[in-house]
Amino acid sequence: MRNNIVHPGADELTYEIREIVEAGRELEKKGIRMHWENIGDPVAKGVTIPEWIKNIVSDIITNDDSSYGYSPTKGLLEARQFISNLRKRQSGVTLDPEDILFFNGLGDAISIVYTYLNRGSRVIGPNPAYPTHSSAEGAHAGSRHITYRLNPYRNWLPDMEDIRNKVKYNPSVAGILIINPDNPTGMVYPKRVLQEIVSIAREFDLFLISDEIYANIYYGTDRMVPLYEVIGNDVPAIVMRGLSKEVPWPGARCGWIEVYNKKTDPIFARYIKSLVDAKTLEVCSTTLPQKALPKILSDPRYQPYLKERALQYRKKADMAYRIFKEVEGVIALRPEGAFYMSVVFEDGVLNKKQSLHIANQDAKEYTERVIPAVSLDKQFAYYLMAGAGICVVPLSGFNSDLYGFRITLLEASAEVFEENLRIIAQKIKEYLKS
């Protein structure tokens, strides 16, 4: 073309969680029946939405014509006021409804948050990284996402020295990202670790982003501590929440950000205004889920419903931990939140010569044709799909230097879930011995 129209960050836009599906679909065409463990959609994996939630949504659709119209740019005042009051009741935190901004899902929020950062400003995030964050931040900067290490040898806790050094010696870093509970590891940040991160942000005059989409899905020994309980009144922060995982209602595309300590820094305040201005250009976010949010979250059946779901995830997390801890050559820590588990291959156990038996000849030829160009853990994932019909996401697809894979805890059938785990464990053993 006359001019190069490609954005300098185009190569950073990767999303292995969905991209690996392309290979899985090709294998399905060749006769492989696939179990999909790649994406965190509870509905797709069989979670049944309670009738009382459906009735709330149905009643709004039937009786409230305003649910078909535009909402204000920031979101419905009734929804923002509800969230504000909820924070006050839960933690005694003061959150102005004007400091809440609704988006069409957190994917939309994440895109806008990074797009409207100054091009020279970077946000450092966890490694393994959730690819929506890492890709959006890397694309914004036209450079690979900067990360701090989550240590699988220390319960996936962040390496605080790594965070401090990368912040200290990289003056372009303006913010720190936290995903709590974490995706893809299932780790829940202890309060003391959050306090250390807040202290670093305070020392180096940074802002914080805390993606808390799984805030109400935790089942470990400790309570999930929201960022707004530890930031004090001086560290600027953006907290991200939504309905997609906990109701669950991913198709509603309803997420929001909560802005804390905006007035403590004029640059941060101007940046937040740019997010509101950007949302104004989109007009608004979807009205119906904003109408439903206060009714669902305030219903007396909601908290027991969340607790029951968390209990089911804990049982599956325990089962996965018991099965994988017996497999030599991998590190598999028990998740404490969200509905994921990451399994890491120990250093040096993978090589390009390893393989699994593939009975389907067409699938075998396809797999052997594509694996030379992929990472070592993706090679295992391809063989697992072709040889066992199970799709997992390689950890290298989470902007990580660790080799491994992520599974979900979402399979509705306990029997199918256990069978799939045992198949994966057996295939790891066969693969490492091949």
C-alpha positions as CSV (number, residue, x, y, z in Angstrom):
1,M,0.0,0.0,0.0
2,R,1.0,3.6,-0.3
3,N,1.4,3.9,3.4
4,N,2.0,1.3,6.1
5,I,-1.4,1.0,7.7
6,V,-0.4,-1.7,10.2
7,H,-0.4,-0.6,13.9
8,P,3.1,-1.0,15.4
9,G,1.7,-3.2,18.1
10,A,-0.2,-5.5,15.8
11,D,2.1,-8.5,16.5
12,E,1.3,-8.3,20.2
13,L,-2.4,-9.1,19.6
14,T,-2.5,-12.8,20.4
15,Y,-5.1,-14.8,22.3
16,E,-4.1,-18.5,22.6
17,I,-7.2,-19.3,24.6
18,R,-9.2,-19.1,21.4
19,E,-6.5,-19.5,18.8
20,I,-5.8,-23.1,19.8
21,V,-9.4,-23.8,18.9
22,E,-8.5,-23.4,15.2
23,A,-6.3,-26.5,15.5
24,G,-8.9,-28.3,17.6
25,R,-11.5,-27.7,14.9
26,E,-9.2,-29.0,12.2
27,L,-8.8,-32.2,14.2
28,E,-12.5,-32.5,14.7
29,K,-12.9,-32.4,11.0
30,K,-10.6,-35.4,10.8
31,G,-12.7,-37.4,13.3
32,I,-11.3,-36.4,16.7
33,R,-14.0,-35.9,19.4
34,M,-12.8,-32.9,21.4
35,H,-13.3,-32.0,25.1
36,W,-12.8,-28.3,25.3
37,E,-10.8,-27.1,28.3
38,N,-9.6,-23.9,26.8
39,I,-12.0,-21.2,27.7
40,G,-13.5,-20.0,31.0
41,D,-17.2,-20.0,30.0
42,P,-19.2,-21.7,32.7
43,V,-22.3,-21.7,30.6
44,A,-20.6,-23.6,27.7
45,K,-19.4,-26.2,30.3
46,G,-22.9,-26.8,31.6
47,V,-23.5,-24.5,34.5
48,T,-27.2,-24.1,34.9
49,I,-28.5,-20.6,35.5
50,P,-30.9,-20.6,38.4
51,E,-34.6,-20.0,37.5
52,W,-34.8,-17.0,39.9
53,I,-32.0,-15.2,38.0
54,K,-33.8,-16.0,34.7
55,N,-37.0,-14.7,36.2
56,I,-35.4,-11.4,37.2
57,V,-34.0,-10.9,33.7
58,S,-37.3,-12.0,32.1
59,D,-39.3,-9.6,34.2
60,I,-37.1,-6.7,33.2
61,I,-37.4,-7.6,29.5
62,T,-41.1,-8.0,29.7
63,N,-42.1,-5.0,31.9
64,D,-39.4,-2.4,31.6
65,D,-39.2,-0.8,28.2
66,S,-36.3,1.4,29.2
67,S,-34.1,-1.7,29.2
68,Y,-34.2,-1.6,25.4
69,G,-32.9,1.9,25.3
70,Y,-29.5,3.7,25.8
71,S,-28.1,4.0,29.2
72,P,-26.0,7.1,30.4
73,T,-22.4,6.9,29.2
74,K,-21.0,6.0,32.7
75,G,-23.8,3.5,33.2
76,L,-27.2,3.6,34.9
77,L,-27.1,5.6,38.1
78,E,-29.2,2.9,39.9
79,A,-26.5,0.4,39.1
80,R,-23.6,2.7,40.1
81,Q,-25.3,3.7,43.3
82,F,-25.9,0.1,44.2
83,I,-22.2,-0.7,43.7
84,S,-21.2,2.3,45.7
85,N,-23.5,1.3,48.6
86,L,-22.2,-2.3,48.4
87,R,-18.6,-1.2,48.9
88,K,-19.7,0.9,51.9
89,R,-21.4,-2.0,53.5
90,Q,-18.7,-4.6,52.7
91,S,-15.6,-2.6,53.6
92,G,-16.5,0.8,54.8
93,V,-15.0,2.2,51.6
94,T,-16.3,5.5,50.1
95,L,-16.8,5.2,46.3
96,D,-18.4,8.0,44.4
97,P,-21.0,6.6,41.9
98,E,-19.4,9.1,39.4
99,D,-16.2,7.1,39.7
100,I,-17.8,4.0,38.3
101,L,-17.8,3.4,34.6
102,F,-19.6,0.6,32.8
103,F,-18.2,-1.2,29.7
104,N,-19.4,-3.9,27.3
105,G,-17.5,-6.6,29.3
106,L,-14.1,-6.3,30.8
107,G,-12.5,-7.0,27.4
108,D,-13.9,-3.6,26.3
109,A,-12.6,-2.0,29.6
110,I,-9.2,-3.5,29.2
111,S,-8.9,-2.3,25.6
112,I,-9.8,1.3,26.4
113,V,-7.7,1.4,29.6
114,Y,-4.6,0.6,27.7
115,T,-5.4,2.3,24.4
116,Y,-5.7,5.7,26.1
117,L,-2.5,5.5,28.1
118,N,0.3,7.7,27.0
119,R,2.3,5.7,24.4
120,G,5.5,6.0,26.5
121,S,3.8,4.7,29.7
122,R,3.8,1.0,30.5
123,V,1.9,-1.2,32.9
124,I,3.8,-4.2,34.3
125,G,1.7,-7.4,34.8
126,P,2.0,-10.9,36.1
127,N,3.8,-13.8,34.2
128,P,1.9,-16.0,33.3
129,A,-0.3,-13.2,32.0
130,Y,-3.9,-13.2,31.0
131,P,-3.6,-12.5,27.3
132,T,-6.3,-9.9,27.0
133,H,-4.3,-7.7,29.4
134,S,-0.8,-8.6,28.0
135,S,-1.8,-8.2,24.4
136,A,-3.7,-4.9,24.9
137,E,-0.8,-3.4,26.9
138,G,1.8,-4.6,24.4
139,A,-0.2,-3.4,21.4
140,H,-0.6,0.0,23.0
141,A,3.1,0.3,23.5
142,G,4.2,-1.4,20.3
143,S,6.4,-3.7,22.3
144,R,6.2,-6.9,24.3
145,H,4.4,-6.7,27.6
146,I,6.6,-6.2,30.6
147,T,6.0,-8.8,33.3
148,Y,6.9,-9.8,36.9
149,R,7.2,-13.4,37.7
150,L,4.7,-15.5,39.6
151,N,6.7,-18.3,41.2
152,P,5.3,-21.8,40.8
153,Y,7.8,-23.0,43.5
154,R,6.3,-20.5,46.0
155,N,2.5,-21.1,45.6
156,W,2.5,-18.8,42.5
157,L,3.2,-15.8,44.7
158,P,4.7,-12.8,42.9
159,D,8.4,-12.2,43.1
160,M,8.5,-8.9,44.9
161,E,12.1,-8.3,44.2
162,D,11.4,-8.8,40.5
163,I,8.6,-6.2,40.7
164,R,10.7,-3.7,42.6
165,N,13.7,-4.0,40.3
166,K,11.7,-3.7,37.1
167,V,9.8,-0.7,38.4
168,K,13.0,0.9,39.7
169,Y,15.1,0.4,36.6
170,N,12.4,1.0,34.0
171,P,11.2,4.6,34.3
172,S,8.5,4.0,31.6
173,V,6.6,1.8,34.1
174,A,3.6,3.9,35.3
175,G,1.4,1.2,36.7
176,I,1.2,-2.3,38.1
177,L,-1.4,-4.8,37.1
178,I,-2.8,-7.4,39.6
179,I,-5.2,-10.2,38.6
180,N,-6.9,-11.4,41.8
181,P,-7.9,-14.3,42.0
182,D,-5.4,-15.0,39.2
183,N,-6.0,-16.3,35.8
184,P,-4.4,-18.7,34.8
185,T,-3.0,-20.0,38.1
186,G,-5.9,-19.8,40.5
187,M,-3.7,-18.0,43.1
188,V,-5.3,-15.6,45.5
189,Y,-3.1,-12.7,46.6
190,P,-2.5,-12.7,50.4
191,K,-3.2,-9.3,52.1
192,R,0.5,-8.8,53.0
193,V,1.5,-9.2,49.3
194,L,-1.1,-6.7,48.2
195,Q,0.2,-4.3,50.9
196,E,3.8,-4.7,49.5
197,I,2.6,-3.9,46.0
198,V,0.7,-0.9,47.2
199,S,3.9,0.3,49.0
200,I,5.9,0.0,45.8
201,A,3.3,1.9,43.9
202,R,3.4,4.6,46.6
203,E,7.2,4.8,46.6
204,F,7.5,5.1,42.8
205,D,4.4,7.2,42.3
206,L,2.5,4.6,40.2
207,F,-1.1,3.7,39.8
208,L,-2.6,0.2,40.2
209,I,-5.0,-1.9,38.1
210,S,-6.7,-4.8,39.9
211,D,-8.7,-7.2,37.7
212,E,-11.1,-8.7,40.2
213,I,-13.5,-10.4,37.8
214,Y,-13.3,-13.6,40.0
215,A,-13.5,-11.7,43.3
216,N,-16.5,-13.7,44.5
217,I,-15.1,-17.1,43.4
218,Y,-12.6,-18.1,46.0
219,Y,-12.4,-21.3,48.1
220,G,-9.0,-21.3,49.7
221,T,-8.1,-21.0,53.4
222,D,-7.9,-17.1,53.2
223,R,-10.5,-14.5,52.2
224,M,-10.0,-12.8,48.9
225,V,-8.9,-9.2,49.8
226,P,-10.1,-6.5,47.4
227,L,-7.5,-3.9,46.5
228,Y,-9.7,-1.1,47.8
229,E,-9.3,-2.4,51.3
230,V,-5.5,-1.9,51.3
231,I,-4.7,1.1,49.0
232,G,-5.4,3.8,51.7
233,N,-6.3,7.3,50.5
234,D,-3.3,8.2,48.4
235,V,-2.5,5.5,45.8
236,P,-4.6,5.9,42.6
237,A,-6.2,2.7,41.4
238,I,-8.6,1.1,38.9
239,V,-10.5,-2.0,40.1
240,M,-12.2,-4.1,37.4
241,R,-15.3,-6.1,38.2
242,G,-18.1,-7.8,36.1
243,L,-21.0,-10.2,35.9
244,S,-19.6,-12.7,33.4
245,K,-18.0,-15.2,35.7
246,E,-20.0,-15.1,38.9
247,V,-23.7,-14.9,37.7
248,P,-22.5,-16.3,35.3
249,W,-23.5,-14.2,32.3
250,P,-20.6,-13.8,29.9
251,G,-22.9,-13.1,27.0
252,A,-24.2,-10.0,28.8
253,R,-20.9,-8.3,28.2
254,C,-21.2,-6.3,31.4
255,G,-18.1,-5.1,33.2
256,W,-17.2,-1.9,35.0
257,I,-14.2,-0.1,36.6
258,E,-14.2,1.5,40.0
259,V,-11.8,4.4,40.3
260,Y,-10.1,5.1,43.7
261,N,-8.1,8.1,44.8
262,K,-8.6,10.0,41.6
263,K,-8.2,13.4,43.1
264,T,-4.8,12.6,44.7
265,D,-3.1,13.1,41.3
266,P,-4.1,15.5,38.5
267,I,-2.4,13.4,35.8
268,F,-4.3,10.3,36.9
269,A,-7.6,12.3,37.0
270,R,-7.0,13.6,33.5
271,Y,-6.3,10.0,32.3
272,I,-9.6,8.8,33.9
273,K,-11.4,11.7,32.1
274,S,-10.0,10.4,28.8
275,L,-11.5,6.9,29.5
276,V,-14.9,8.6,30.1
277,D,-14.5,10.6,26.9
278,A,-13.6,7.5,25.0
279,K,-16.7,5.8,26.3
280,T,-18.8,8.8,25.3
281,L,-17.8,8.1,21.7
282,E,-19.3,4.7,22.0
283,V,-22.4,6.3,23.5
284,C,-23.0,3.7,26.3
285,S,-22.8,0.1,27.4
286,T,-25.6,-2.5,27.2
287,T,-28.6,-1.5,29.4
288,L,-30.3,-4.8,30.3
289,P,-27.5,-6.3,32.5
290,Q,-27.1,-3.0,34.3
291,K,-30.8,-3.1,35.1
292,A,-30.5,-6.7,36.4
293,L,-27.3,-6.2,38.4
294,P,-28.8,-4.7,41.6
295,K,-31.7,-7.1,41.6
296,I,-29.5,-10.2,41.2
297,L,-26.7,-9.2,43.6
298,S,-29.1,-8.1,46.3
299,D,-31.3,-11.1,46.2
300,P,-31.0,-13.2,49.4
301,R,-30.4,-16.3,47.3
302,Y,-27.4,-14.9,45.6
303,Q,-24.7,-15.4,48.3
304,P,-25.7,-19.0,49.1
305,Y,-25.6,-19.6,45.3
306,L,-22.1,-18.3,45.0
307,K,-21.0,-20.3,48.0
308,E,-22.3,-23.5,46.5
309,R,-20.5,-22.9,43.2
310,A,-17.3,-22.1,45.1
311,L,-17.7,-25.4,47.0
312,Q,-18.0,-27.3,43.7
313,Y,-14.8,-25.6,42.3
314,R,-12.9,-26.5,45.5
315,K,-13.8,-30.1,45.2
316,K,-12.6,-30.1,41.6
317,A,-9.4,-28.2,42.6
318,D,-8.7,-30.8,45.3
319,M,-9.3,-33.7,42.8
320,A,-7.0,-32.1,40.2
321,Y,-4.3,-31.5,42.8
322,R,-4.5,-35.1,44.0
323,I,-4.1,-36.5,40.5
324,F,-1.4,-34.2,39.1
325,K,0.8,-34.2,42.3
326,E,1.5,-37.9,41.5
327,V,2.9,-37.1,38.1
328,E,6.7,-36.8,38.0
329,G,8.1,-33.9,35.9
330,V,5.4,-31.3,36.6
331,I,4.5,-28.8,39.3
332,A,0.7,-28.6,40.0
333,L,-0.4,-26.4,42.8
334,R,-3.9,-26.4,44.3
335,P,-5.9,-23.4,43.0
336,E,-7.6,-21.2,45.6
337,G,-9.8,-19.0,43.4
338,A,-11.3,-18.5,39.9
339,F,-11.8,-21.8,38.1
340,Y,-8.4,-22.6,36.6
341,M,-5.4,-24.7,37.4
342,S,-1.9,-24.3,35.8
343,V,0.4,-27.3,35.4
344,V,4.0,-26.5,34.8
345,F,6.6,-28.8,33.3
346,E,9.8,-28.8,35.2
347,D,12.9,-27.4,33.6
348,G,14.5,-29.6,31.0
349,V,11.9,-32.3,30.8
350,L,10.5,-31.3,27.4
351,N,12.2,-31.7,24.0
352,K,11.2,-31.6,20.4
353,K,11.6,-35.4,19.9
354,Q,8.7,-36.3,22.3
355,S,5.3,-37.4,21.0
356,L,2.1,-39.3,21.7
357,H,0.5,-42.1,19.8
358,I,-2.2,-40.9,17.4
359,A,-4.4,-43.6,16.1
360,N,-6.2,-41.3,13.5
361,Q,-3.8,-41.1,10.5
362,D,-5.2,-37.8,9.2
363,A,-4.9,-36.3,12.6
364,K,-1.3,-37.6,13.0
365,E,-0.2,-36.2,9.7
366,Y,-1.8,-32.8,10.5
367,T,-0.2,-32.7,14.0
368,E,3.3,-33.6,12.7
369,R,3.0,-31.0,10.0
370,V,2.3,-28.1,12.4
371,I,4.4,-28.9,15.5
372,P,7.8,-28.0,14.1
373,A,6.9,-24.3,14.4
374,V,5.4,-24.3,17.9
375,S,6.8,-24.0,21.4
376,L,7.5,-27.1,23.5
377,D,4.4,-26.9,25.6
378,K,2.2,-26.2,22.6
379,Q,3.6,-29.3,21.0
380,F,2.4,-31.3,23.9
381,A,-1.0,-29.6,23.7
382,Y,-1.3,-30.5,20.0
383,Y,-0.4,-34.1,20.7
384,L,-2.9,-34.2,23.6
385,M,-5.7,-32.9,21.2
386,A,-4.8,-35.4,18.5
387,G,-4.1,-38.3,20.7
388,A,-6.6,-37.9,23.5
389,G,-9.2,-35.4,22.3
390,I,-8.6,-32.9,25.1
391,C,-7.9,-29.2,24.4
392,V,-5.9,-27.3,27.0
393,V,-4.1,-23.9,26.6
394,P,-0.3,-23.9,26.7
395,L,1.2,-21.6,29.3
396,S,3.5,-20.0,26.6
397,G,0.2,-18.6,25.3
398,F,-0.1,-16.6,28.5
399,N,3.0,-14.5,27.6
400,S,5.1,-16.7,29.8
401,D,8.5,-18.2,29.7
402,L,7.2,-21.2,31.6
403,Y,6.2,-24.4,29.8
404,G,2.9,-25.9,30.9
405,F,-0.8,-25.7,30.4
406,R,-4.0,-24.4,31.9
407,I,-7.1,-26.4,32.5
408,T,-10.5,-25.3,33.8
409,L,-12.5,-26.6,36.7
410,L,-15.8,-26.0,34.8
411,E,-16.8,-29.5,33.6
412,A,-20.3,-30.0,35.0
413,S,-20.0,-33.8,35.1
414,A,-17.7,-34.9,38.0
415,E,-17.2,-38.2,36.2
416,V,-16.1,-36.7,32.9
417,F,-13.9,-34.2,34.8
418,E,-12.1,-36.9,36.7
419,E,-11.7,-39.1,33.6
420,N,-10.2,-36.2,31.6
421,L,-7.8,-35.4,34.5
422,R,-6.6,-39.0,34.6
423,I,-6.2,-39.1,30.8
424,I,-4.1,-35.9,30.9
425,A,-2.0,-37.3,33.7
426,Q,-1.4,-40.5,31.9
427,K,-0.6,-38.8,28.6
428,I,2.0,-36.6,30.5
429,K,3.7,-39.7,31.7
430,E,3.7,-41.3,28.3
431,Y,4.9,-38.1,26.6
432,L,7.8,-37.5,29.0
433,K,9.0,-41.1,28.5
434,S,8.7,-41.1,24.7
